Amino acid sequence: MTSGDSSRVDCLVVGGGLAGLLAAYDAARAGKTVQLFEAAKHCGGAISSIDIAGVRIDSGAESFATTRPETLALIEELGLSEKVVTPARSDARIYSQGNAYLIPHGMMGIPSDLSDPHTIAILGSDAAQEAALLDSAPWNITDEKTLGAVVAKRMGAAVVEKIVNPIVAGVHASDSYLLEMESLVPGLLAKARELGSLHVAVRELRGGASRPGSAVAGIAGGMNLLTRALYAKLLEHGVKISQESAVTKVSRQSDGSWMTITNNQQVRSTYLVLATNPVVARNLLKDFPVIADLLAPITPIDVALVIMAVRAKRLEQVPLGSGILIAQAEQMPVVAKASTHASAKWEWVKNAAGDFDIVRFSYGRNGVVDPSDENLLKAAASDLVAIYGVEHPEIIEARVVRWPQSLMQAQVGHQDNLKKIRETLTLEPTLRGLAIVGSGVSGNGIAGVIGRTRHDMKGLLNV
């Protein structure tokens, strides 16, 4: 194919996950002609679905935070508001040393009340007293940047190991000693410095909000209805969608347009939106080191789910509420980092499943995932017995869903690096017309991806 065989659109989007679908939607709504390339067979990315024992259930993200308005606003825009549901159970727990504890009120595992019985129950009275003593001392955080380091210095290692790390592992598949505090809980460090206390700052920022797990909502039928609705909107707006079309190269043409090449197509566009993980974006932009080098420190890691349909009397009693986050300990037999009892958490799942339960297990602590599906299925069967206390479960069906390079590790310097990326995209003449969106530059949350994508598309299209 020669350069003369290329077609032309106003906006070319690479990647058909949430960010890519939304970017294409906003460009089409702005009156632009749009084409989208997706390497996989289906669009949706990590907001997709799978059939388990005849029930269609989310195979990736299954809820969204209600503390930010972006997701609800998009849901309303897509006509899905009537399908928004809140969890039937929101009493998530932490599993440590064979016991399950209710998660204390706080932020990313940092307790807001060190005298709370739930905090004392999981820490023990001695560690709780030590935490209160440490956090009552004059403010002493100087060079500490990671969430784990700050919490350990202000509250002690036990708070990190027993509360913070299980929550960070469950949400971000990582260790709190690796992740930048400002990226995980923006503004908390500044507020704690102002007030001289970490737990007081958490209490003020959280206010009267209820316990973790309750500030979320979902969609009856699954969050995958969100990306399905976006896909349908693209078709309504005449967006050309090419699936199983992996982009192999992007380049800048002499007329200032972008050239995007796949295995069988090449398209010129005024605007180019990369809605891929940062590794793919960096490889596509290798001829533009001014931005590719800034993408290099963003570290995506692998995670996997085992989704299981099971009959067991113990599960009918909902022994662990909506789910469990697993504290890491070498002597523990549990491999999963988290588990969700989906048919306990969501009424629509319970109704669809009928006489069996659906349980999800999450694997990939610090990005380490067993490459064998058989081993993951065995681990999930063992974890089901160990965590939920079931005996002789009847596993109707279990399936492995892998999400390679899907979660970002926001290590120290991440926020500064994101600022440099945005400045470079704005100021560098050779990158004019380029936007980079998605979880790599927006965090791991749905609301962050939606908010940043819509903001960046407005800037790109000058609308």
Secondary structure, DSSP 4 states (H G I P E B T S, - for coil): --GGG-EEEEEEEE--SHHHHHHHHHHHHTT--EEEEESSSSS-TTS-EEEETTEEEESS---EESSSSHHHHHHHHTT-GGGEE--S----EEEETTEEEEPPSEETTEES-TT-HHHHHHH-HHHHHHHHHHHHSPP--SS--BHHHHHHHHH-HHHIIIIIHHHHHHHHSS-TTTBBHHHHSTTHHHHHHHHT-HHHHHHHHHTT---TTSSEEEETT-THHHHHHHHHHHHHTT-EEEES--EEEEEE-TTS-EEEEESS-EEEEEEEEE-S-HHHHHHHTTT-HHHHHHHTT-EEEEEEEEEEEEE-HHHHT-TTTTEEEE---TT-----SEEEEHHHH-HHHHHHH-SSEEEEEEE-GGG---S-HHHHHHHHHHHHHHHH--SS-EEEEEEEEEEEEEEEE-BTTHHHHHHHHHHHHHH-GGGTTEEE-SHHHH-SSHHHHHHHHHHHHHHHHT-
